[in-house]
Amino acid sequence: MVLKTFNVQEEVHKRFSDFCKGRGISMSKQIEWFMESMTAQDKEVRKEYLKKLEEIKKRKYHKFSSISELRKIVEG
């Protein structure tokens, strides 16, 4: 694993960070999957990534601001 620095517009970074946090997904892993899908020789890999991304976007997510709120959601 390597640490890389990229220049990204602050607003774009914030929106993507919020998107990932709101869905409980790793921002760096999403970037890695995107890079892999864009450079893959197999076009099916790219299709699979885009399909997974669409599935993530369509999911329903619960918002919580504390562990106790999360426990209430999980315990029902």
mmJSON file of the N, C-alpha and C atoms, coordinates in Angstrom:
{"data_MODEL":{"atom_site":{
"group_PDB":["ATOM","ATOM","ATOM","ATOM","ATOM","ATOM","ATOM","ATOM","ATOM","ATOM","ATOM","ATOM","ATOM","ATOM","ATOM","ATOM","ATOM","ATOM","ATOM","ATOM","ATOM","ATOM","ATOM","ATOM","ATOM","ATOM","ATOM","ATOM","ATOM","ATOM","ATOM","ATOM","ATOM","ATOM","ATOM","ATOM","ATOM","ATOM","ATOM","ATOM","ATOM","ATOM","ATOM","ATOM","ATOM","ATOM","ATOM","ATOM","ATOM","ATOM","ATOM","ATOM","ATOM","ATOM","ATOM","ATOM","ATOM","ATOM","ATOM","ATOM","ATOM","ATOM","ATOM","ATOM","ATOM","ATOM","ATOM","ATOM","ATOM","ATOM","ATOM","ATOM","ATOM","ATOM","ATOM","ATOM","ATOM","ATOM","ATOM","ATOM","ATOM","ATOM","ATOM","ATOM","ATOM","ATOM","ATOM","ATOM","ATOM","ATOM","ATOM","ATOM","ATOM","ATOM","ATOM","ATOM","ATOM","ATOM","ATOM","ATOM","ATOM","ATOM","ATOM","ATOM","ATOM","ATOM","ATOM","ATOM","ATOM","ATOM","ATOM","ATOM","ATOM","ATOM","ATOM","ATOM","ATOM","ATOM","ATOM","ATOM","ATOM","ATOM","ATOM","ATOM","ATOM","ATOM","ATOM","ATOM","ATOM","ATOM","ATOM","ATOM","ATOM","ATOM","ATOM","ATOM","ATOM","ATOM","ATOM","ATOM","ATOM","ATOM","ATOM","ATOM","ATOM","ATOM","ATOM","ATOM","ATOM","ATOM","ATOM","ATOM","ATOM","ATOM","ATOM","ATOM","ATOM","ATOM","ATOM","ATOM","ATOM","ATOM","ATOM","ATOM","ATOM","ATOM","ATOM","ATOM","ATOM","ATOM","ATOM","ATOM","ATOM","ATOM","ATOM","ATOM","ATOM","ATOM","ATOM","ATOM","ATOM","ATOM","ATOM","ATOM","ATOM","ATOM","ATOM","ATOM","ATOM","ATOM","ATOM","ATOM","ATOM","ATOM","ATOM","ATOM","ATOM","ATOM","ATOM","ATOM","ATOM","ATOM","ATOM","ATOM","ATOM","ATOM","ATOM","ATOM","ATOM","ATOM","ATOM","ATOM","ATOM","ATOM","ATOM","ATOM","ATOM","ATOM","ATOM","ATOM","ATOM","ATOM","ATOM","ATOM","ATOM","ATOM","ATOM","ATOM"],
"id":[1,2,3,4,5,6,7,8,9,10,11,12,13,14,15,16,17,18,19,20,21,22,23,24,25,26,27,28,29,30,31,32,33,34,35,36,37,38,39,40,41,42,43,44,45,46,47,48,49,50,51,52,53,54,55,56,57,58,59,60,61,62,63,64,65,66,67,68,69,70,71,72,73,74,75,76,77,78,79,80,81,82,83,84,85,86,87,88,89,90,91,92,93,94,95,96,97,98,99,100,101,102,103,104,105,106,107,108,109,110,111,112,113,114,115,116,117,118,119,120,121,122,123,124,125,126,127,128,129,130,131,132,133,134,135,136,137,138,139,140,141,142,143,144,145,146,147,148,149,150,151,152,153,154,155,156,157,158,159,160,161,162,163,164,165,166,167,168,169,170,171,172,173,174,175,176,177,178,179,180,181,182,183,184,185,186,187,188,189,190,191,192,193,194,195,196,197,198,199,200,201,202,203,204,205,206,207,208,209,210,211,212,213,214,215,216,217,218,219,220,221,222,223,224,225,226,227,228],
"type_symbol":["N","C","C","N","C","C","N","C","C","N","C","C","N","C","C","N","C","C","N","C","C","N","C","C","N","C","C","N","C","C","N","C","C","N","C","C","N","C","C","N","C","C","N","C","C","N","C","C","N","C","C","N","C","C","N","C","C","N","C","C","N","C","C","N","C","C","N","C","C","N","C","C","N","C","C","N","C","C","N","C","C","N","C","C","N","C","C","N","C","C","N","C","C","N","C","C","N","C","C","N","C","C","N","C","C","N","C","C","N","C","C","N","C","C","N","C","C","N","C","C","N","C","C","N","C","C","N","C","C","N","C","C","N","C","C","N","C","C","N","C","C","N","C","C","N","C","C","N","C","C","N","C","C","N","C","C","N","C","C","N","C","C","N","C","C","N","C","C","N","C","C","N","C","C","N","C","C","N","C","C","N","C","C","N","C","C","N","C","C","N","C","C","N","C","C","N","C","C","N","C","C","N","C","C","N","C","C","N","C","C","N","C","C","N","C","C","N","C","C","N","C","C","N","C","C","N","C","C"],
"label_atom_id":["N","CA","C","N","CA","C","N","CA","C","N","CA","C","N","CA","C","N","CA","C","N","CA","C","N","CA","C","N","CA","C","N","CA","C","N","CA","C","N","CA","C","N","CA","C","N","CA","C","N","CA","C","N","CA","C","N","CA","C","N","CA","C","N","CA","C","N","CA","C","N","CA","C","N","CA","C","N","CA","C","N","CA","C","N","CA","C","N","CA","C","N","CA","C","N","CA","C","N","CA","C","N","CA","C","N","CA","C","N","CA","C","N","CA","C","N","CA","C","N","CA","C","N","CA","C","N","CA","C","N","CA","C","N","CA","C","N","CA","C","N","CA","C","N","CA","C","N","CA","C","N","CA","C","N","CA","C","N","CA","C","N","CA","C","N","CA","C","N","CA","C","N","CA","C","N","CA","C","N","CA","C","N","CA","C","N","CA","C","N","CA","C","N","CA","C","N","CA","C","N","CA","C","N","CA","C","N","CA","C","N","CA","C","N","CA","C","N","CA","C","N","CA","C","N","CA","C","N","CA","C","N","CA","C","N","CA","C","N","CA","C","N","CA","C","N","CA","C","N","CA","C","N","CA","C","N","CA","C","N","CA","C","N","CA","C"],
"label_alt_id":[null,null,null,null,null,null,null,null,null,null,null,null,null,null,null,null,null,null,null,null,null,null,null,null,null,null,null,null,null,null,null,null,null,null,null,null,null,null,null,null,null,null,null,null,null,null,null,null,null,null,null,null,null,null,null,null,null,null,null,null,null,null,null,null,null,null,null,null,null,null,null,null,null,null,null,null,null,null,null,null,null,null,null,null,null,null,null,null,null,null,null,null,null,null,null,null,null,null,null,null,null,null,null,null,null,null,null,null,null,null,null,null,null,null,null,null,null,null,null,null,null,null,null,null,null,null,null,null,null,null,null,null,null,null,null,null,null,null,null,null,null,null,null,null,null,null,null,null,null,null,null,null,null,null,null,null,null,null,null,null,null,null,null,null,null,null,null,null,null,null,null,null,null,null,null,null,null,null,null,null,null,null,null,null,null,null,null,null,null,null,null,null,null,null,null,null,null,null,null,null,null,null,null,null,null,null,null,null,null,null,null,null,null,null,null,null,null,null,null,null,null,null,null,null,null,null,null,null],
"label_comp_id":["MET","MET","MET","VAL","VAL","VAL","LEU","LEU","LEU","LYS","LYS","LYS","THR","THR","THR","PHE","PHE","PHE","ASN","ASN","ASN","VAL","VAL","VAL","GLN","GLN","GLN","GLU","GLU","GLU","GLU","GLU","GLU","VAL","VAL","VAL","HIS","HIS","HIS","LYS","LYS","LYS","ARG","ARG","ARG","PHE","PHE","PHE","SER","SER","SER","ASP","ASP","ASP","PHE","PHE","PHE","CYS","CYS","CYS","LYS","LYS","LYS","GLY","GLY","GLY","ARG","ARG","ARG","GLY","GLY","GLY","ILE","ILE","ILE","SER","SER","SER","MET","MET","MET","SER","SER","SER","LYS","LYS","LYS","GLN","GLN","GLN","ILE","ILE","ILE","GLU","GLU","GLU","TRP","TRP","TRP","PHE","PHE","PHE","MET","MET","MET","GLU","GLU","GLU","SER","SER","SER","MET","MET","MET","THR","THR","THR","ALA","ALA","ALA","GLN","GLN","GLN","ASP","ASP","ASP","LYS","LYS","LYS","GLU","GLU","GLU","VAL","VAL","VAL","ARG","ARG","ARG","LYS","LYS","LYS","GLU","GLU","GLU","TYR","TYR","TYR","LEU","LEU","LEU","LYS","LYS","LYS","LYS","LYS","LYS","LEU","LEU","LEU","GLU","GLU","GLU","GLU","GLU","GLU","ILE","ILE","ILE","LYS","LYS","LYS","LYS","LYS","LYS","ARG","ARG","ARG","LYS","LYS","LYS","TYR","TYR","TYR","HIS","HIS","HIS","LYS","LYS","LYS","PHE","PHE","PHE","SER","SER","SER","SER","SER","SER","ILE","ILE","ILE","SER","SER","SER","GLU","GLU","GLU","LEU","LEU","LEU","ARG","ARG","ARG","LYS","LYS","LYS","ILE","ILE","ILE","VAL","VAL","VAL","GLU","GLU","GLU","GLY","GLY","GLY"],
"label_asym_id":["A","A","A","A","A","A","A","A","A","A","A","A","A","A","A","A","A","A","A","A","A","A","A","A","A","A","A","A","A","A","A","A","A","A","A","A","A","A","A","A","A","A","A","A","A","A","A","A","A","A","A","A","A","A","A","A","A","A","A","A","A","A","A","A","A","A","A","A","A","A","A","A","A","A","A","A","A","A","A","A","A","A","A","A","A","A","A","A","A","A","A","A","A","A","A","A","A","A","A","A","A","A","A","A","A","A","A","A","A","A","A","A","A","A","A","A","A","A","A","A","A","A","A","A","A","A","A","A","A","A","A","A","A","A","A","A","A","A","A","A","A","A","A","A","A","A","A","A","A","A","A","A","A","A","A","A","A","A","A","A","A","A","A","A","A","A","A","A","A","A","A","A","A","A","A","A","A","A","A","A","A","A","A","A","A","A","A","A","A","A","A","A","A","A","A","A","A","A","A","A","A","A","A","A","A","A","A","A","A","A","A","A","A","A","A","A","A","A","A","A","A","A","A","A","A","A","A","A"],
"label_entity_id":["1","1","1","1","1","1","1","1","1","1","1","1","1","1","1","1","1","1","1","1","1","1","1","1","1","1","1","1","1","1","1","1","1","1","1","1","1","1","1","1","1","1","1","1","1","1","1","1","1","1","1","1","1","1","1","1","1","1","1","1","1","1","1","1","1","1","1","1","1","1","1","1","1","1","1","1","1","1","1","1","1","1","1","1","1","1","1","1","1","1","1","1","1","1","1","1","1","1","1","1","1","1","1","1","1","1","1","1","1","1","1","1","1","1","1","1","1","1","1","1","1","1","1","1","1","1","1","1","1","1","1","1","1","1","1","1","1","1","1","1","1","1","1","1","1","1","1","1","1","1","1","1","1","1","1","1","1","1","1","1","1","1","1","1","1","1","1","1","1","1","1","1","1","1","1","1","1","1","1","1","1","1","1","1","1","1","1","1","1","1","1","1","1","1","1","1","1","1","1","1","1","1","1","1","1","1","1","1","1","1","1","1","1","1","1","1","1","1","1","1","1","1","1","1","1","1","1","1"],
"label_seq_id":[1,1,1,2,2,2,3,3,3,4,4,4,5,5,5,6,6,6,7,7,7,8,8,8,9,9,9,10,10,10,11,11,11,12,12,12,13,13,13,14,14,14,15,15,15,16,16,16,17,17,17,18,18,18,19,19,19,20,20,20,21,21,21,22,22,22,23,23,23,24,24,24,25,25,25,26,26,26,27,27,27,28,28,28,29,29,29,30,30,30,31,31,31,32,32,32,33,33,33,34,34,34,35,35,35,36,36,36,37,37,37,38,38,38,39,39,39,40,40,40,41,41,41,42,42,42,43,43,43,44,44,44,45,45,45,46,46,46,47,47,47,48,48,48,49,49,49,50,50,50,51,51,51,52,52,52,53,53,53,54,54,54,55,55,55,56,56,56,57,57,57,58,58,58,59,59,59,60,60,60,61,61,61,62,62,62,63,63,63,64,64,64,65,65,65,66,66,66,67,67,67,68,68,68,69,69,69,70,70,70,71,71,71,72,72,72,73,73,73,74,74,74,75,75,75,76,76,76],
"pdbx_PDB_ins_code":[null,null,null,null,null,null,null,null,null,null,null,null,null,null,null,null,null,null,null,null,null,null,null,null,null,null,null,null,null,null,null,null,null,null,null,null,null,null,null,null,null,null,null,null,null,null,null,null,null,null,null,null,null,null,null,null,null,null,null,null,null,null,null,null,null,null,null,null,null,null,null,null,null,null,null,null,null,null,null,null,null,null,null,null,null,null,null,null,null,null,null,null,null,null,null,null,null,null,null,null,null,null,null,null,null,null,null,null,null,null,null,null,null,null,null,null,null,null,null,null,null,null,null,null,null,null,null,null,null,null,null,null,null,null,null,null,null,null,null,null,null,null,null,null,null,null,null,null,null,null,null,null,null,null,null,null,null,null,null,null,null,null,null,null,null,null,null,null,null,null,null,null,null,null,null,null,null,null,null,null,null,null,null,null,null,null,null,null,null,null,null,null,null,null,null,null,null,null,null,null,null,null,null,null,null,null,null,null,null,null,null,null,null,null,null,null,null,null,null,null,null,null,null,null,null,null,null,null],
"Cartn_x":[0.854,0.0,0.9,0.532,1.292,0.392,1.006,0.278,0.542,-0.517,-0.398,-1.194,-0.773,-1.467,-2.032,-3.289,-3.932,-4.494,-4.494,-5.12,-6.557,-7.481,-8.907,-9.579,-10.554,-11.293,-11.9,-11.802,-12.249,-13.722,-14.579,-16.004,-16.283,-15.577,-15.742,-15.312,-14.177,-13.688,-14.694,-15.237,-16.196,-17.453,-17.978,-19.188,-18.936,-17.789,-17.49,-17.231,-16.556,-16.315,-17.636,-18.54,-19.86,-20.64,-20.563,-21.221,-20.739,-19.43,-18.86,-19.197,-19.036,-19.344,-20.808,-21.685,-23.112,-23.52,-22.678,-22.985,-22.076,-21.185,-20.288,-19.295,-18.837,-17.885,-16.563,-15.509,-14.165,-13.948,-13.609,-13.354,-12.145,-11.081,-9.881,-10.125,-10.935,-11.242,-12.076,-12.982,-13.77,-12.869,-11.891,-10.948,-10.13,-9.681,-8.901,-9.73,-10.974,-11.847,-12.098,-12.286,-12.492,-11.264,-10.081,-8.851,-8.667,-8.935,-8.81,-9.793,-11.019,-12.023,-11.694,-11.111,-10.791,-9.572,-8.709,-7.504,-7.57,-8.633,-8.768,-8.861,-8.202,-8.272,-9.625,-10.17,-11.44,-12.588,-13.374,-14.475,-15.53,-15.594,-16.558,-16.23,-14.963,-14.567,-15.169,-15.066,-15.619,-17.134,-17.802,-19.25,-19.628,-18.864,-19.141,-19.005,-17.953,-17.767,-18.945,-19.321,-20.429,-21.735,-21.934,-23.137,-23.142,-22.003,-21.912,-22.142,-21.587,-21.761,-23.233,-23.93,-25.363,-26.152,-25.784,-26.457,-26.253,-25.048,-24.763,-25.608,-25.716,-26.49,-27.971,-28.502,-29.925,-30.29,-29.312,-29.589,-30.151,-30.899,-31.394,-30.416,-30.116,-29.166,-29.794,-29.418,-29.881,-28.831,-29.282,-28.359,-28.385,-27.237,-27.132,-25.966,-26.057,-24.998,-24.283,-24.68,-24.01,-24.129,-23.305,-23.343,-24.679,-25.228,-26.517,-27.628,-27.604,-28.593,-28.415,-27.177,-26.9,-27.419,-27.184,-27.677,-29.19,-29.89,-31.354,-31.795,-31.088,-31.422,-31.174,-30.037,-29.656,-30.57,-30.883,-31.709,-33.183,-33.549,-34.934,-35.781],
"Cartn_y":[-1.174,0.0,1.237,2.211,3.452,4.622,5.663,6.886,7.88,8.362,9.313,10.562,11.665,12.931,13.375,13.796,14.295,15.673,16.507,17.819,17.693,17.99,17.881,19.137,19.621,20.788,20.459,21.396,21.18,20.771,21.419,21.113,19.7,19.297,17.934,16.916,17.173,16.283,16.181,17.302,17.307,16.516,16.727,16.005,14.498,14.104,12.678,12.084,12.836,12.382,12.185,13.148,13.039,11.855,11.662,10.543,9.221,9.068,7.827,7.639,8.699,8.609,8.27,8.878,8.637,7.214,6.507,5.141,4.13,4.638,3.755,3.018,3.685,3.047,3.797,3.097,3.661,4.544,5.793,6.725,6.266,5.879,5.464,4.185,3.266,2.04,2.355,3.313,3.712,4.28,5.086,5.649,4.532,3.599,2.474,1.657,1.343,0.573,1.343,2.659,3.48,3.415,3.593,3.576,2.219,1.159,-0.184,-0.387,0.052,-0.153,0.637,1.801,2.631,2.115,1.363,0.876,-0.607,-1.267,-2.702,-2.975,-4.022,-4.434,-5.072,-5.719,-6.427,-5.447,-5.202,-4.247,-4.7,-5.997,-6.508,-5.984,-5.78,-5.247,-3.864,-3.034,-1.679,-1.738,-2.592,-2.733,-3.18,-4.125,-4.628,-3.51,-2.687,-1.567,-0.599,-0.223,0.718,0.132,-1.15,-1.809,-1.747,-2.067,-2.016,-0.601,0.381,1.77,2.166,1.757,2.049,1.382,0.152,-0.55,0.192,0.684,1.433,2.696,3.392,4.64,4.41,3.25,2.971,2.465,2.088,1.545,2.612,2.129,3.012,2.94,4.081,4.161,4.904,4.487,5.153,6.162,7.336,8.341,8.269,8.41,8.426,9.321,9.885,10.791,10.304,9.123,8.571,7.048,6.41,4.953,4.491,5.243,4.839,4.882,5.866,5.927,4.736,4.393,3.24,1.959,1.807,0.601,0.496,1.626,1.621,1.145,1.589,1.185,-0.309,-0.788,-2.181,-3.105,-2.697,-3.548,-3.47,-2.458,-2.329,-1.735],
"Cartn_z":[0.0,0.0,0.0,-0.793,-0.874,-0.51,-0.013,0.3,-0.814,-1.445,-2.55,-2.223,-2.795,-2.611,-3.951,-3.945,-5.156,-4.887,-5.898,-5.793,-6.282,-5.386,-5.683,-5.152,-5.885,-5.398,-4.035,-3.126,-1.755,-1.682,-2.451,-2.417,-2.934,-3.971,-4.502,-3.45,-2.81,-1.76,-0.619,-0.198,0.908,0.548,-0.654,-1.065,-1.126,-1.684,-1.779,-0.401,0.45,1.815,2.551,2.435,3.067,2.501,1.179,0.512,1.115,1.245,1.775,3.251,4.036,5.464,5.689,4.92,5.067,4.744,4.006,3.616,4.303,5.138,5.88,4.994,3.931,3.031,3.057,2.708,2.717,1.491,1.726,0.63,-0.185,0.467,-0.259,-1.056,-0.526,-1.252,-2.494,-2.398,-3.562,-4.656,-4.259,-5.219,-5.868,-5.044,-5.571,-6.566,-6.225,-7.13,-8.426,-8.301,-9.49,-10.401,-9.818,-10.607,-11.276,-10.538,-11.086,-12.235,-12.042,-13.083,-14.346,-14.193,-15.351,-16.124,-15.457,-16.118,-16.456,-16.073,-16.327,-17.824,-18.234,-19.63,-19.935,-18.944,-19.107,-18.893,-19.904,-19.807,-18.814,-18.528,-17.551,-16.154,-15.853,-14.541,-14.361,-15.381,-15.294,-15.125,-15.878,-15.755,-14.344,-13.808,-12.462,-11.424,-11.546,-10.623,-10.702,-11.912,-12.08,-11.545,-11.719,-11.191,-9.664,-9.048,-7.582,-7.072,-7.761,-7.35,-7.412,-8.455,-8.569,-7.45,-7.107,-6.007,-4.688,-4.462,-3.235,-3.187,-4.311,-4.356,-4.049,-4.406,-4.249,-2.848,-2.051,-0.72,0.212,1.181,2.236,3.405,3.956,5.053,6.22,7.415,8.622,9.054,9.409,9.927,11.448,12.062,13.511,13.896,15.085,15.519,16.774,17.261,18.428,18.41,19.2,19.293,19.86,20.812,21.39,20.344,19.448,18.367,17.428,17.121,16.257,16.914,18.217,18.914,18.817,18.941,18.836,17.455,16.424,15.05,14.876,15.336,15.154,15.959,17.18,18.052,17.694,16.948,16.487,17.516],
"occupancy":[1.0,1.0,1.0,1.0,1.0,1.0,1.0,1.0,1.0,1.0,1.0,1.0,1.0,1.0,1.0,1.0,1.0,1.0,1.0,1.0,1.0,1.0,1.0,1.0,1.0,1.0,1.0,1.0,1.0,1.0,1.0,1.0,1.0,1.0,1.0,1.0,1.0,1.0,1.0,1.0,1.0,1.0,1.0,1.0,1.0,1.0,1.0,1.0,1.0,1.0,1.0,1.0,1.0,1.0,1.0,1.0,1.0,1.0,1.0,1.0,1.0,1.0,1.0,1.0,1.0,1.0,1.0,1.0,1.0,1.0,1.0,1.0,1.0,1.0,1.0,1.0,1.0,1.0,1.0,1.0,1.0,1.0,1.0,1.0,1.0,1.0,1.0,1.0,1.0,1.0,1.0,1.0,1.0,1.0,1.0,1.0,1.0,1.0,1.0,1.0,1.0,1.0,1.0,1.0,1.0,1.0,1.0,1.0,1.0,1.0,1.0,1.0,1.0,1.0,1.0,1.0,1.0,1.0,1.0,1.0,1.0,1.0,1.0,1.0,1.0,1.0,1.0,1.0,1.0,1.0,1.0,1.0,1.0,1.0,1.0,1.0,1.0,1.0,1.0,1.0,1.0,1.0,1.0,1.0,1.0,1.0,1.0,1.0,1.0,1.0,1.0,1.0,1.0,1.0,1.0,1.0,1.0,1.0,1.0,1.0,1.0,1.0,1.0,1.0,1.0,1.0,1.0,1.0,1.0,1.0,1.0,1.0,1.0,1.0,1.0,1.0,1.0,1.0,1.0,1.0,1.0,1.0,1.0,1.0,1.0,1.0,1.0,1.0,1.0,1.0,1.0,1.0,1.0,1.0,1.0,1.0,1.0,1.0,1.0,1.0,1.0,1.0,1.0,1.0,1.0,1.0,1.0,1.0,1.0,1.0,1.0,1.0,1.0,1.0,1.0,1.0,1.0,1.0,1.0,1.0,1.0,1.0,1.0,1.0,1.0,1.0,1.0,1.0],
"B_iso_or_equiv":[0.0,0.0,0.0,0.0,0.0,0.0,0.0,0.0,0.0,0.0,0.0,0.0,0.0,0.0,0.0,0.0,0.0,0.0,0.0,0.0,0.0,0.0,0.0,0.0,0.0,0.0,0.0,0.0,0.0,0.0,0.0,0.0,0.0,0.0,0.0,0.0,0.0,0.0,0.0,0.0,0.0,0.0,0.0,0.0,0.0,0.0,0.0,0.0,0.0,0.0,0.0,0.0,0.0,0.0,0.0,0.0,0.0,0.0,0.0,0.0,0.0,0.0,0.0,0.0,0.0,0.0,0.0,0.0,0.0,0.0,0.0,0.0,0.0,0.0,0.0,0.0,0.0,0.0,0.0,0.0,0.0,0.0,0.0,0.0,0.0,0.0,0.0,0.0,0.0,0.0,0.0,0.0,0.0,0.0,0.0,0.0,0.0,0.0,0.0,0.0,0.0,0.0,0.0,0.0,0.0,0.0,0.0,0.0,0.0,0.0,0.0,0.0,0.0,0.0,0.0,0.0,0.0,0.0,0.0,0.0,0.0,0.0,0.0,0.0,0.0,0.0,0.0,0.0,0.0,0.0,0.0,0.0,0.0,0.0,0.0,0.0,0.0,0.0,0.0,0.0,0.0,0.0,0.0,0.0,0.0,0.0,0.0,0.0,0.0,0.0,0.0,0.0,0.0,0.0,0.0,0.0,0.0,0.0,0.0,0.0,0.0,0.0,0.0,0.0,0.0,0.0,0.0,0.0,0.0,0.0,0.0,0.0,0.0,0.0,0.0,0.0,0.0,0.0,0.0,0.0,0.0,0.0,0.0,0.0,0.0,0.0,0.0,0.0,0.0,0.0,0.0,0.0,0.0,0.0,0.0,0.0,0.0,0.0,0.0,0.0,0.0,0.0,0.0,0.0,0.0,0.0,0.0,0.0,0.0,0.0,0.0,0.0,0.0,0.0,0.0,0.0,0.0,0.0,0.0,0.0,0.0,0.0,0.0,0.0,0.0,0.0,0.0,0.0],
"pdbx_formal_charge":[null,null,null,null,null,null,null,null,null,null,null,null,null,null,null,null,null,null,null,null,null,null,null,null,null,null,null,null,null,null,null,null,null,null,null,null,null,null,null,null,null,null,null,null,null,null,null,null,null,null,null,null,null,null,null,null,null,null,null,null,null,null,null,null,null,null,null,null,null,null,null,null,null,null,null,null,null,null,null,null,null,null,null,null,null,null,null,null,null,null,null,null,null,null,null,null,null,null,null,null,null,null,null,null,null,null,null,null,null,null,null,null,null,null,null,null,null,null,null,null,null,null,null,null,null,null,null,null,null,null,null,null,null,null,null,null,null,null,null,null,null,null,null,null,null,null,null,null,null,null,null,null,null,null,null,null,null,null,null,null,null,null,null,null,null,null,null,null,null,null,null,null,null,null,null,null,null,null,null,null,null,null,null,null,null,null,null,null,null,null,null,null,null,null,null,null,null,null,null,null,null,null,null,null,null,null,null,null,null,null,null,null,null,null,null,null,null,null,null,null,null,null,null,null,null,null,null,null],
"auth_seq_id":[1,1,1,2,2,2,3,3,3,4,4,4,5,5,5,6,6,6,7,7,7,8,8,8,9,9,9,10,10,10,11,11,11,12,12,12,13,13,13,14,14,14,15,15,15,16,16,16,17,17,17,18,18,18,19,19,19,20,20,20,21,21,21,22,22,22,23,23,23,24,24,24,25,25,25,26,26,26,27,27,27,28,28,28,29,29,29,30,30,30,31,31,31,32,32,32,33,33,33,34,34,34,35,35,35,36,36,36,37,37,37,38,38,38,39,39,39,40,40,40,41,41,41,42,42,42,43,43,43,44,44,44,45,45,45,46,46,46,47,47,47,48,48,48,49,49,49,50,50,50,51,51,51,52,52,52,53,53,53,54,54,54,55,55,55,56,56,56,57,57,57,58,58,58,59,59,59,60,60,60,61,61,61,62,62,62,63,63,63,64,64,64,65,65,65,66,66,66,67,67,67,68,68,68,69,69,69,70,70,70,71,71,71,72,72,72,73,73,73,74,74,74,75,75,75,76,76,76],
"auth_comp_id":["MET","MET","MET","VAL","VAL","VAL","LEU","LEU","LEU","LYS","LYS","LYS","THR","THR","THR","PHE","PHE","PHE","ASN","ASN","ASN","VAL","VAL","VAL","GLN","GLN","GLN","GLU","GLU","GLU","GLU","GLU","GLU","VAL","VAL","VAL","HIS","HIS","HIS","LYS","LYS","LYS","ARG","ARG","ARG","PHE","PHE","PHE","SER","SER","SER","ASP","ASP","ASP","PHE","PHE","PHE","CYS","CYS","CYS","LYS","LYS","LYS","GLY","GLY","GLY","ARG","ARG","ARG","GLY","GLY","GLY","ILE","ILE","ILE","SER","SER","SER","MET","MET","MET","SER","SER","SER","LYS","LYS","LYS","GLN","GLN","GLN","ILE","ILE","ILE","GLU","GLU","GLU","TRP","TRP","TRP","PHE","PHE","PHE","MET","MET","MET","GLU","GLU","GLU","SER","SER","SER","MET","MET","MET","THR","THR","THR","ALA","ALA","ALA","GLN","GLN","GLN","ASP","ASP","ASP","LYS","LYS","LYS","GLU","GLU","GLU","VAL","VAL","VAL","ARG","ARG","ARG","LYS","LYS","LYS","GLU","GLU","GLU","TYR","TYR","TYR","LEU","LEU","LEU","LYS","LYS","LYS","LYS","LYS","LYS","LEU","LEU","LEU","GLU","GLU","GLU","GLU","GLU","GLU","ILE","ILE","ILE","LYS","LYS","LYS","LYS","LYS","LYS","ARG","ARG","ARG","LYS","LYS","LYS","TYR","TYR","TYR","HIS","HIS","HIS","LYS","LYS","LYS","PHE","PHE","PHE","SER","SER","SER","SER","SER","SER","ILE","ILE","ILE","SER","SER","SER","GLU","GLU","GLU","LEU","LEU","LEU","ARG","ARG","ARG","LYS","LYS","LYS","ILE","ILE","ILE","VAL","VAL","VAL","GLU","GLU","GLU","GLY","GLY","GLY"],
"auth_asym_id":["A","A","A","A","A","A","A","A","A","A","A","A","A","A","A","A","A","A","A","A","A","A","A","A","A","A","A","A","A","A","A","A","A","A","A","A","A","A","A","A","A","A","A","A","A","A","A","A","A","A","A","A","A","A","A","A","A","A","A","A","A","A","A","A","A","A","A","A","A","A","A","A","A","A","A","A","A","A","A","A","A","A","A","A","A","A","A","A","A","A","A","A","A","A","A","A","A","A","A","A","A","A","A","A","A","A","A","A","A","A","A","A","A","A","A","A","A","A","A","A","A","A","A","A","A","A","A","A","A","A","A","A","A","A","A","A","A","A","A","A","A","A","A","A","A","A","A","A","A","A","A","A","A","A","A","A","A","A","A","A","A","A","A","A","A","A","A","A","A","A","A","A","A","A","A","A","A","A","A","A","A","A","A","A","A","A","A","A","A","A","A","A","A","A","A","A","A","A","A","A","A","A","A","A","A","A","A","A","A","A","A","A","A","A","A","A","A","A","A","A","A","A","A","A","A","A","A","A"],
"auth_atom_id":["N","CA","C","N","CA","C","N","CA","C","N","CA","C","N","CA","C","N","CA","C","N","CA","C","N","CA","C","N","CA","C","N","CA","C","N","CA","C","N","CA","C","N","CA","C","N","CA","C","N","CA","C","N","CA","C","N","CA","C","N","CA","C","N","CA","C","N","CA","C","N","CA","C","N","CA","C","N","CA","C","N","CA","C","N","CA","C","N","CA","C","N","CA","C","N","CA","C","N","CA","C","N","CA","C","N","CA","C","N","CA","C","N","CA","C","N","CA","C","N","CA","C","N","CA","C","N","CA","C","N","CA","C","N","CA","C","N","CA","C","N","CA","C","N","CA","C","N","CA","C","N","CA","C","N","CA","C","N","CA","C","N","CA","C","N","CA","C","N","CA","C","N","CA","C","N","CA","C","N","CA","C","N","CA","C","N","CA","C","N","CA","C","N","CA","C","N","CA","C","N","CA","C","N","CA","C","N","CA","C","N","CA","C","N","CA","C","N","CA","C","N","CA","C","N","CA","C","N","CA","C","N","CA","C","N","CA","C","N","CA","C","N","CA","C","N","CA","C","N","CA","C","N","CA","C","N","CA","C","N","CA","C","N","CA","C"],
"pdbx_PDB_model_num":[1,1,1,1,1,1,1,1,1,1,1,1,1,1,1,1,1,1,1,1,1,1,1,1,1,1,1,1,1,1,1,1,1,1,1,1,1,1,1,1,1,1,1,1,1,1,1,1,1,1,1,1,1,1,1,1,1,1,1,1,1,1,1,1,1,1,1,1,1,1,1,1,1,1,1,1,1,1,1,1,1,1,1,1,1,1,1,1,1,1,1,1,1,1,1,1,1,1,1,1,1,1,1,1,1,1,1,1,1,1,1,1,1,1,1,1,1,1,1,1,1,1,1,1,1,1,1,1,1,1,1,1,1,1,1,1,1,1,1,1,1,1,1,1,1,1,1,1,1,1,1,1,1,1,1,1,1,1,1,1,1,1,1,1,1,1,1,1,1,1,1,1,1,1,1,1,1,1,1,1,1,1,1,1,1,1,1,1,1,1,1,1,1,1,1,1,1,1,1,1,1,1,1,1,1,1,1,1,1,1,1,1,1,1,1,1,1,1,1,1,1,1,1,1,1,1,1,1]
}}}
